Structure formats: C-alpha cells, structure tokens
Amino acid sequence: MNSQNDRKLKHVTVTILFEGFALNRDEKIGGNIQSIKKLKQADRTVSFIGKPAVRHYLFETLVKAYGWKPSEIRSEGDVIQFDLCKDNILTSPELDAFGYMYTIGGENAITRKSPIGITKAIGLDPYDGDMAFYANHDLVRRAIKQGQDAQPNPYNKEEHLSIYKVSFTIDADVLGRDEWIVEEPSFTDGKLKIVLLGVKKKEKKKEEKEEEKKKEIVALIENIRQINHNEYEYAISDGVVGTIKIEKIENKYKVIFNLNEEEKKKRIKQILQVIKDGLYAQSSGETNTIIPMFIIAAAVKIPSPILHPFIDIERSADGKLNVVGVKDCLENNWIEKCNSKAYVFLKSCERLRVKDFESVEGAIITDWNEFLQMLNLQRDGAKSWTS
C-alpha cells in the first residue's frame, strides 16, 4: 500500500460543503432584530459562521459521539481559561486537539497551538436581506387559557439559506505532544506534582509581604507510575495513555507530555469521522445541518488548508449545482502521493455533483477506509481506533 511511505501519521486537510440556515447569530439591531454574521465579498454580501462557532459544534459532536470530556475551567476575575492544574493533553482530548493559553501570573503563560486548524464557514450564496417575523403566540395562547393577561412579544430575525464552505486541518506533529516550562516537579505516592508558579521568598521584608500575596499554582496529576528516574506513565482503566518526561534546563524544568501512538490515532480518526459524517449544531433553538454534501480530504506534507481556495459551486442553466475546482486542488505539490495516486478522498451527492468528475476519478480515493489506511490510521481490513 505505502511503498515508499513509512508508518508515520500524516497531516490532513479537509474541505466540506454543506447547506446551513443562519447558523451564527450576531448583535441585535434596533433592539429586536437578531442579525447574522456577514461580510462583503466582491460585489455581494454573504453570511458566515465564525471559527469559534465551528469549533464549538465540532467539540460538542465529539462529546456526544465519542464521550470526549469537557476540560476543567478556571475563572479568576475577568480571566476564564482552561485549568492546567486539573487537566493536560493526556487527561483531556479537548486540550490536545484544540490548544489553550493558560495565564500563570503577570505576563507569564503556558500556551499550546491548536493542532486542529479551522477556517470560517463562508456562505457561497449571496445574502439578499431576507428577514422573518416571529412572536411567542403559543405561550400567549396558553397563558390566556389560564386566565392571565398576555401579549405577544414580536421580534425579527435575519435569515439566510446557503451552501457554506469550511476547511479543517490536523497537524499530526503537534497533536499528542506538549511541553511546559515550570518551576519544580516532584513525585510522591503515585502523584506527580508540578509547580507552575512558585512563591520565592525575598530578603527584604517589603518584598516578602508582596510575595505572600501570591498564590502557588500547582498541577497535581494522579494515576502516575514511575518507569525511570525522570519519566512516568499515565494510565486509566483502559491502559497506559501516554508518558510524562522531566528535563532540567538551567533553573527551570521542561515537562514533556507524549500521547501513546494508539491513542493518538484514535483521536485523529474520531475527529475525521465526525467531520465526514456531520456536526451536531443548534443556533437560536433550531437544529441545523453541518452535514457534508461534498467532502474532499487529503494527506498533506504541511498542515495547511490547501484545498479551500479552489472549491466553489457553479449553477448550470437547468438550476443544478456543480462543484468546481477539484482538478486545481490535485495540482498542489503539498499533497502526498504514492505510485502516482494522490492521497485524496472525495465524496459528493446527487444534489452537488463534481463537474468533470471523470477527469479526476482515477487519481483519487472514493473509499473512506482505504483513505484511512493511507493516513496510517487503520490497518488493512481493520476497523480499529473508532471508539
């Protein structure tokens, strides 16, 4: 299958087209008009869904489909952030996949780039100012039946039904690995204590009083087993998840988290499966449909959304929709190839056909399991790492 290809995991980029309906609300206009996010594109206005909203829908689907645990949150004053005292990339797939920034005092912070890159979801149909009028008539009717005085509370919503385009990338080098530069770690009774911010005593009394106001910030990681003098295993009921290695660097320590290869493959495959089969999304109380009508995915040498700029839709004279740009996508040298066949998966539907599909059919993959095998996420004929 992979003649010149080792078993290293591949970076992946995925671009999908889906039909959505006002998925991302914006500010209210005039007090009672709920607007949608919009931007100018050449001579027309289109709606879009922001990256934070797409990230939310993706993670919520991973929670519901595969039981991903939402990471612990720390709130202090105006700062709301993921709590590294309680979670890390081994204990939390969310921190591993989506990254974080953890402020630990002053301008100091521990940051992690998100291995999953997400673009805005851009509407491919122009927004023509559609707006609908709503009111809570059912509640008013029920209140009146109970003998209460009630009046409708009318409001307006901007609405837009459109085909949207969004892309995702997965950096296989970043996912499953993290590093912290910290004060001091120690291991006692199966628990690894990592001091993120210590309190150092000063000689001057005034400075000592200032230091006393500071609070030591400590991450305490349980379910740890020491395997040598500076390396530890983190395990749960299903087995070992990954390792934590400690290195001394000058007057600090580097804590290196490494996810096991099997667990890393499982997480990547779950992310791809969710994108392929559709996201769970609700906006303004409506269930919506981020379900791919068209999907193109590729193994790439760099984790960049190289397919995104080329994919578009074209309306034929009879009103049918066609996808254009696939042939242009395949000409990019960042796409991994083996035996002249591009590591590209493509699937469309009756409503959204690929224009001139015959010209690219022999150069792509139409079987999802075969594509996963080429990404080294699945053994030949196996269906592991799905749950």
Secondary structure, DSSP 8 states (H G I E B T S, - for coil): --TT--S---EEEEEEEEEEES-SEEEEETTTEEEE-EEEETTEEEEEE-HHHHHHHHHHHHHHHH------EEEETTEEEE-TTT--TTT-HHHHHH-EEEEEETTEEEEE--SEEE--EEESS-----EEEE--HHHHHHHHHTT-------EEEE--EEEEEEEEEE-TTTTTEEEEEESEEEEETTEEEEEEE-----SSHHHHHHHHTS--EEEEE-SEEEEETTEEEEEETTEEEEEEEEEEETTEEEEEEEE-HHHHHHHHHHHHHHHHH-EEEEETTEEEEE--SEEEEEEESS---TTTTT-EEEE-TTS-EEEE-HHHHTT-TTB-EETTEE-EEEE-BTTEEETTGGGTGGGSB--HHHHHHHTTSS-TT---S--
